[in-house]
């Protein structure tokens, strides 16, 4: 017996094709292939209103980070690090707070936020 390997994309396309035929109840089909029904519905929904690459894996990286340091603050810290290379994170943070306008001092980075800003 010859085994045929299928990629994940091919398996997803085959699942949606069988689900669209309607010969097997949807939840039974999900059980048969080892999927949870929400995942099966997600694939079917993606296939309905999608272009050709709906079956590919999507990035799990968040689109935005609410706790990300602002670009202007990061630029200020990087400039301080270039000017004073011996300073650590706490010194850069404190100096950044003192040089910021009173309105921006609340948003000055904490020492832990300065880690890795080079």
Secondary structure, DSSP 8 states (H G I E B T S, - for coil): -------HHHHHHHHHHHHHHTSS-HHHHHHHHT--HHHHHHHHHHHHT--TTTTS----S-S--TT---HHHHHHHHHHHHH-TT--HHHHHHHHHHHS-TTTGGGS--GGGGTT--
